[in-house]
Amino acid sequence: MIFAPVIDAFALPPDARVDQRVPKKLLLDQGVPTAADKRQIQDGIEDLHWIAALKPTNIGVPDYRDEVREYLEIAVLIVAFRQAAKPARLIELIHRAIPYPVVLLSGQSGKVSLSMAHKRWSQGEAGKVVIEDLHRTAAINPNALAEPETLFLSSLALSTLPAADLFALYQAWIDRLAGLEAASITGSFTPPTSTERSTILRDGLAKYARIHYELTTLRNQAVKEKQLNRRVELNITIKRLEAELAEIKTTL
């Protein structure tokens, strides 16, 4: 089972285990907006399982409430996608369908990806929750882990994370996802150890992604550009952005 090494890394207490199959009907009934989404759910999902429900009563971490959100439990789920499935949209739909913050392990073609998304009260519909930014790792091969991936998995154990409340716990896992994303750039995995460091990392990754996309676009333009003056201008801009990327890399 490709999920086992990742699930084991969380070191979930037995009392929190649920181990129940989740019918696709749950996703189909939770406000799926389009017919295309419904087809993706039917055709793309092989199996969806609820692995654990992390609650104050079984993990000893208090719930969390404020005017923005209410975290009474964290749901841990696994989903197996078929070969032709489009994971990005399906992952979003699963997060939207579950009213609690979700730790989702998605598997396809022998690899596993983790995704998480904070949730808040909807401003338009009373009693409804909506997801905020969705965080997702690149696909991991549990049977051939790189060193940053090994360190990432070893950082997920429930008992080693902040236990002030369920929001803090969930945020700590999201921080580790950001740490793994940074490791794909720097080559080394170091999870943030403070709120300030978490913010710096998150902002740095967003800026890095934006500049990297801009660089790719400009490099493609430079290859096709026939006018010498314009090509020189593009190359100057490319060099400047490369320097910016290198500077951001030192902060990740």
C-alpha positions as CSV (number, residue, x, y, z in Angstrom):
1,M,0.0,0.0,0.0
2,I,1.6,3.2,-1.1
3,F,-0.1,5.3,1.6
4,A,1.3,3.2,4.5
5,P,4.7,4.9,5.0
6,V,3.1,8.4,4.9
7,I,0.2,7.5,7.3
8,D,2.7,5.8,9.6
9,A,4.8,9.1,9.7
10,F,1.9,10.9,11.3
11,A,2.0,8.4,14.3
12,L,-1.8,8.8,14.8
13,P,-3.2,7.3,18.1
14,P,-5.4,4.2,17.7
15,D,-8.3,6.0,19.4
16,A,-8.4,8.5,16.5
17,R,-8.7,5.9,13.8
18,V,-11.9,5.6,11.8
19,D,-11.0,3.5,8.7
20,Q,-14.2,3.9,6.9
21,R,-14.9,4.1,3.2
22,V,-16.4,7.4,2.0
23,P,-18.9,7.0,-0.8
24,K,-18.5,9.3,-3.9
25,K,-22.1,10.4,-3.3
26,L,-20.8,12.5,-0.4
27,L,-18.8,14.6,-2.9
28,L,-21.6,14.7,-5.4
29,D,-24.0,16.0,-2.9
30,Q,-21.8,18.7,-1.5
31,G,-22.5,21.5,-3.9
32,V,-20.4,20.3,-6.8
33,P,-20.7,23.2,-9.3
34,T,-20.5,21.6,-12.7
35,A,-21.4,18.5,-14.6
36,A,-17.7,18.2,-15.6
37,D,-16.8,18.0,-11.9
38,K,-19.4,15.2,-11.3
39,R,-17.9,13.2,-14.2
40,Q,-14.4,13.7,-12.8
41,I,-15.5,12.4,-9.4
42,Q,-17.2,9.3,-11.0
43,D,-14.4,8.6,-13.5
44,G,-11.3,9.7,-11.6
45,I,-11.7,8.4,-8.1
46,E,-11.0,4.8,-7.5
47,D,-11.4,4.8,-3.7
48,L,-11.8,7.4,-0.9
49,H,-11.2,6.4,2.8
50,W,-11.6,8.3,6.1
51,I,-8.6,7.2,8.1
52,A,-8.8,9.2,11.3
53,A,-10.7,12.0,13.1
54,L,-8.4,14.0,15.3
55,K,-10.4,15.5,18.2
56,P,-9.6,17.0,21.6
57,T,-10.9,13.8,23.2
58,N,-8.5,11.5,21.4
59,I,-5.3,13.5,20.8
60,G,-5.4,15.9,23.8
61,V,-5.3,19.1,21.7
62,P,-8.0,21.7,22.4
63,D,-10.4,22.8,19.7
64,Y,-10.2,26.3,18.2
65,R,-12.8,29.0,17.8
66,D,-12.8,32.6,16.7
67,E,-14.9,34.9,14.6
68,V,-13.3,33.5,11.4
69,R,-13.3,29.8,11.9
70,E,-14.2,26.9,14.2
71,Y,-11.9,23.8,14.3
72,L,-13.6,21.0,16.3
73,E,-11.6,18.2,14.6
74,I,-9.1,17.4,11.8
75,A,-10.1,14.8,9.3
76,V,-7.4,12.5,7.7
77,L,-8.4,11.0,4.4
78,I,-6.8,9.0,1.6
79,V,-7.9,9.0,-2.0
80,A,-6.7,6.7,-4.8
81,F,-7.0,8.3,-8.3
82,R,-7.3,6.4,-11.5
83,Q,-4.6,6.8,-14.1
84,A,-6.5,9.2,-16.3
85,A,-7.7,11.4,-13.4
86,K,-6.9,15.1,-13.1
87,P,-5.8,15.3,-9.4
88,A,-5.7,19.1,-9.0
89,R,-9.4,19.7,-9.4
90,L,-10.5,16.5,-7.5
91,I,-8.3,17.4,-4.5
92,E,-9.9,20.8,-4.4
93,L,-13.4,19.3,-4.5
94,I,-12.6,16.9,-1.7
95,H,-11.3,19.7,0.6
96,R,-14.4,21.7,-0.2
97,A,-16.8,18.8,0.6
98,I,-15.5,18.1,4.1
99,P,-16.6,20.7,6.7
100,Y,-13.4,20.1,8.8
101,P,-9.8,20.9,8.0
102,V,-8.5,18.0,6.0
103,V,-5.2,16.2,5.8
104,L,-5.5,14.5,2.4
105,L,-3.2,11.9,1.0
106,S,-3.8,11.4,-2.7
107,G,-2.2,8.5,-4.6
108,Q,-1.7,8.0,-8.3
109,S,0.7,5.9,-10.4
110,G,2.6,4.7,-7.3
111,K,3.2,8.2,-5.8
112,V,1.6,10.1,-3.0
113,S,0.9,13.8,-2.6
114,L,-0.3,15.6,0.6
115,S,-2.6,18.6,0.6
116,M,-4.1,20.8,3.2
117,A,-6.2,24.0,3.3
118,H,-7.4,26.2,6.1
119,K,-11.2,26.8,6.3
120,R,-13.2,29.7,7.4
121,W,-16.8,30.7,7.7
122,S,-18.4,31.8,4.4
123,Q,-19.3,35.4,4.3
124,G,-22.2,34.8,1.9
125,E,-23.8,31.7,3.4
126,A,-24.4,31.3,7.1
127,G,-23.2,28.1,8.5
128,K,-21.1,27.2,5.4
129,V,-17.3,27.0,5.3
130,V,-15.0,27.7,2.5
131,I,-11.4,26.8,1.9
132,E,-8.6,29.3,1.9
133,D,-5.3,28.7,0.1
134,L,-4.8,25.1,-0.9
135,H,-1.3,23.7,-0.1
136,R,-0.1,20.6,-1.9
137,T,3.2,18.8,-2.1
138,A,4.7,17.4,-5.3
139,A,4.2,13.7,-5.8
140,I,6.4,11.5,-3.5
141,N,7.5,8.0,-4.2
142,P,7.4,6.4,-0.7
143,N,9.6,3.6,-1.9
144,A,12.4,5.9,-3.2
145,L,12.5,8.9,-1.0
146,A,15.1,11.7,-1.4
147,E,16.7,13.0,1.7
148,P,14.5,16.1,2.1
149,E,11.4,13.9,1.7
150,T,12.7,11.5,4.4
151,L,13.2,14.5,6.7
152,F,9.8,15.9,5.8
153,L,8.0,12.6,6.7
154,S,10.0,12.4,10.0
155,S,8.7,15.9,11.0
156,L,5.0,15.0,10.7
157,A,4.6,12.9,13.9
158,L,1.6,14.2,15.9
159,S,3.3,14.1,19.3
160,T,6.1,16.4,18.1
161,L,3.9,19.3,16.9
162,P,2.5,22.4,18.6
163,A,-0.5,21.4,20.8
164,A,-2.0,24.8,21.8
165,D,-5.1,24.0,19.7
166,L,-6.2,22.3,16.5
167,F,-5.5,25.5,14.4
168,A,-1.9,25.6,15.6
169,L,-1.5,21.9,15.0
170,Y,-2.9,22.1,11.4
171,Q,-0.8,25.2,10.7
172,A,2.3,23.3,11.8
173,W,1.6,20.6,9.2
174,I,1.0,23.3,6.5
175,D,4.4,24.9,7.5
176,R,6.0,21.5,6.8
177,L,4.4,21.4,3.4
178,A,6.0,24.8,2.7
179,G,9.3,23.5,4.0
180,L,9.2,20.7,1.6
181,E,8.4,23.0,-1.3
182,A,11.4,25.2,-0.3
183,A,13.5,22.1,-0.2
184,S,12.8,21.5,-3.9
185,I,14.6,24.8,-4.5
186,T,17.3,24.8,-1.8
187,G,18.0,21.1,-1.6
188,S,17.5,20.9,2.1
189,F,14.4,20.6,4.3
190,T,14.0,22.8,7.4
191,P,10.5,23.4,8.7
192,P,9.7,26.9,10.1
193,T,10.1,27.1,13.8
194,S,8.1,30.4,14.4
195,T,5.2,32.3,13.1
196,E,7.6,34.9,11.7
197,R,9.7,32.3,9.9
198,S,6.5,30.8,8.5
199,T,5.4,34.1,7.1
200,I,8.8,34.7,5.5
201,L,8.9,31.3,4.0
202,R,5.3,31.6,2.6
203,D,6.0,35.0,1.1
204,G,9.3,33.9,-0.3
205,L,7.8,30.9,-2.0
206,A,5.1,33.0,-3.6
207,K,7.6,35.6,-4.8
208,Y,9.9,32.8,-6.1
209,A,7.1,31.2,-8.1
210,R,6.0,34.5,-9.6
211,I,9.5,35.4,-10.7
212,H,10.3,31.9,-11.9
213,Y,7.2,32.0,-14.1
214,E,8.2,35.4,-15.5
215,L,11.7,34.2,-16.2
216,T,10.4,31.2,-18.1
217,T,8.2,33.5,-20.2
218,L,11.0,35.9,-21.0
219,R,13.5,33.1,-21.9
220,N,11.0,31.8,-24.4
221,Q,10.5,35.2,-25.8
222,A,14.3,35.7,-26.1
223,V,14.7,32.5,-28.0
224,K,12.2,33.6,-30.6
225,E,13.1,37.3,-30.7
226,K,14.7,38.3,-34.1
227,Q,15.6,42.0,-33.3
228,L,19.0,42.3,-31.7
229,N,18.2,45.3,-29.5
230,R,15.1,43.7,-28.2
231,R,16.9,40.5,-27.4
232,V,19.6,42.4,-25.5
233,E,16.8,44.1,-23.4
234,L,15.3,40.7,-22.7
235,N,18.6,39.2,-21.6
236,I,19.3,42.2,-19.3
237,T,15.9,41.7,-17.6
238,I,16.5,37.9,-17.4
239,K,19.8,38.5,-15.7
240,R,18.2,40.8,-13.2
241,L,15.4,38.3,-12.4
242,E,17.9,35.5,-12.1
243,A,19.8,37.6,-9.5
244,E,16.5,38.2,-7.6
245,L,15.7,34.4,-7.6
246,A,19.2,33.7,-6.2
247,E,18.6,36.3,-3.4
248,I,15.2,34.8,-2.6
249,K,16.7,31.4,-2.4
250,T,18.9,32.5,0.5
251,T,15.8,33.3,2.5
252,L,14.0,30.0,2.0
